[in-house]
């Protein structure tokens, strides 16, 4: 690939930060459910201890887009009932949202928040969260499952985009 056909570094960095924020939002929503902590308490912990800081093994974490992270986590909490209902309608009847893996539940809530409360194109949201699913479940079929459920949710939330 020639230099002229590569995306500008600034755009690539912005995309990496946005992708990292989505991953962090899923982790934060998971932590909130498991610990019973508030969105504000968990958000502060993530911002203080995960955005761009070095881990014990020396690997540096990707800095995230703070505004996007906060928007996703706040809107996931604000719209949780609606998002969970949309998710339930995308799942098979015998597997309501309460029965699915808590990581997937957090992922559907984060993606649902973007579908309900942002202008991001639904296809971008679906692709981003399928990538997040692959990060958590690298060898499973969860990415396909996430793609199918998010496609259903996106068509419900934003039918004009399809």
C-alpha positions as CSV (number, residue, x, y, z in Angstrom):
1,X,0.0,0.0,0.0
2,X,1.4,3.3,-1.0
3,X,1.7,6.3,1.4
4,X,-1.0,8.1,-0.6
5,X,-3.5,5.3,-0.1
6,X,-3.0,5.0,3.7
7,X,-5.4,6.8,5.9
8,X,-4.0,9.9,7.6
9,X,-2.4,9.1,10.9
10,X,-4.6,11.6,12.8
11,X,-7.8,9.8,11.5
12,X,-6.3,6.4,12.4
13,X,-5.5,7.6,15.9
14,X,-9.0,8.9,16.4
15,X,-10.4,5.6,15.2
16,X,-8.2,3.7,17.6
17,X,-9.3,5.9,20.5
18,X,-13.0,5.5,19.7
19,X,-12.6,1.7,19.4
20,X,-10.7,1.6,22.7
21,X,-13.5,3.6,24.3
22,X,-16.1,1.1,23.2
23,X,-14.1,-1.7,24.7
24,X,-13.6,0.2,27.9
25,X,-17.4,1.0,28.0
26,X,-18.2,-2.7,27.8
27,X,-15.8,-3.5,30.6
28,X,-17.2,-0.6,32.7
29,X,-20.8,-1.8,32.2
30,X,-19.8,-5.3,33.1
31,X,-18.1,-4.1,36.2
32,X,-21.1,-2.0,37.2
33,X,-23.4,-5.0,36.9
34,X,-21.0,-7.3,38.8
35,X,-20.2,-4.8,41.6
36,X,-23.4,-2.8,41.9
37,X,-21.4,0.4,41.7
38,X,-22.7,3.5,40.0
39,X,-21.8,4.6,36.5
40,X,-20.0,7.7,37.9
41,X,-17.8,5.6,40.3
42,X,-16.9,3.1,37.7
43,X,-16.2,5.8,35.1
44,X,-13.8,7.6,37.4
45,X,-12.0,4.4,38.1
46,X,-11.6,3.7,34.3
47,X,-10.5,7.2,33.5
48,X,-8.0,7.2,36.4
49,X,-6.6,3.7,35.9
50,X,-7.1,2.4,32.4
51,X,-7.0,5.2,29.8
52,X,-3.5,5.1,28.4
53,X,-1.7,3.9,31.5
54,X,1.0,1.2,31.6
55,X,0.0,-2.2,32.9
56,X,2.2,-4.3,35.3
57,X,3.6,-6.3,32.3
58,X,4.8,-3.0,30.8
59,X,2.2,-3.0,28.0
60,X,0.6,0.4,27.5
61,X,-3.2,0.6,27.2
62,X,-4.6,2.6,24.4
63,X,-5.9,6.0,25.4
64,X,-9.6,6.3,24.8
65,X,-11.9,9.0,23.7
66,X,-13.2,10.2,27.1
67,X,-16.3,11.9,25.7
68,X,-17.4,8.8,23.8
69,X,-16.7,6.5,26.8
70,X,-18.8,8.7,29.1
71,X,-21.6,9.1,26.5
72,X,-21.8,5.3,26.0
73,X,-21.8,4.5,29.7
74,X,-24.2,7.2,30.7
75,X,-26.7,6.5,27.9
76,X,-26.5,2.7,28.5
77,X,-27.7,3.4,32.0
78,X,-30.3,6.0,31.0
79,X,-31.7,3.8,28.2
80,X,-31.1,0.4,29.8
81,X,-34.8,-0.7,29.9
82,X,-35.3,0.2,26.2
83,X,-32.0,-1.3,25.2
84,X,-32.7,-4.5,27.1
85,X,-36.1,-4.8,25.5
86,X,-34.6,-4.3,22.0
87,X,-32.0,-7.0,22.9
88,X,-34.6,-9.4,24.1
89,X,-36.5,-9.0,20.7
90,X,-33.2,-9.9,18.9
91,X,-32.7,-13.0,21.0
92,X,-34.4,-16.3,20.7
93,X,-37.5,-16.7,22.9
94,X,-35.8,-19.2,25.3
95,X,-32.8,-16.9,25.9
96,X,-33.8,-13.6,27.3
97,X,-31.1,-11.1,28.1
98,X,-31.0,-12.1,31.8
99,X,-29.8,-15.6,30.7
100,X,-26.9,-14.5,28.4
101,X,-23.3,-14.1,29.3
102,X,-22.8,-10.9,31.4
103,X,-20.0,-9.7,29.0
104,X,-22.4,-10.0,26.1
105,X,-25.1,-8.3,28.1
106,X,-22.7,-5.3,28.7
107,X,-21.7,-5.3,25.0
108,X,-25.4,-5.2,23.9
109,X,-26.0,-2.3,26.3
110,X,-23.1,-0.3,25.1
111,X,-23.9,-0.9,21.4
112,X,-27.6,-0.2,22.2
113,X,-26.7,3.1,23.8
114,X,-24.9,4.1,20.6
115,X,-27.8,3.0,18.4
116,X,-30.3,4.9,20.5
117,X,-28.4,8.0,21.5
118,X,-25.8,8.8,18.9
119,X,-25.6,9.7,15.2
120,X,-22.9,7.0,14.5
121,X,-24.0,5.0,11.5
122,X,-25.5,1.6,12.6
123,X,-23.2,-0.4,10.3
124,X,-20.2,1.2,12.0
125,X,-21.6,0.4,15.5
126,X,-22.2,-3.2,14.5
127,X,-18.7,-3.6,13.1
128,X,-17.1,-2.0,16.1
129,X,-18.9,-4.2,18.6
130,X,-18.4,-7.4,16.6
131,X,-14.6,-6.6,16.9
132,X,-15.2,-6.1,20.7
133,X,-16.9,-9.5,20.8
134,X,-13.8,-11.0,19.0
135,X,-11.5,-9.5,21.7
136,X,-13.5,-11.1,24.5
137,X,-14.3,-14.4,22.7
138,X,-11.5,-15.0,20.1
139,X,-12.3,-18.6,19.5
140,X,-16.0,-18.8,19.8
141,X,-19.1,-18.1,17.7
142,X,-20.1,-15.1,19.8
143,X,-19.0,-12.6,17.1
144,X,-21.6,-14.1,14.7
145,X,-24.2,-14.0,17.5
146,X,-23.4,-10.4,18.3
147,X,-23.6,-9.5,14.6
148,X,-27.1,-11.1,14.3
149,X,-28.5,-9.5,17.5
150,X,-27.0,-6.1,16.7
151,X,-28.4,-6.2,13.2
152,X,-31.8,-6.8,14.6
153,X,-31.4,-4.0,17.2
154,X,-30.1,-1.6,14.6
155,X,-33.0,-2.2,12.2
156,X,-35.4,-1.6,15.1
157,X,-33.7,1.5,16.4
158,X,-32.8,3.1,13.0
159,X,-34.9,1.5,10.2
160,X,-34.2,4.5,8.0
161,X,-30.5,3.5,7.8
162,X,-31.4,0.2,6.1
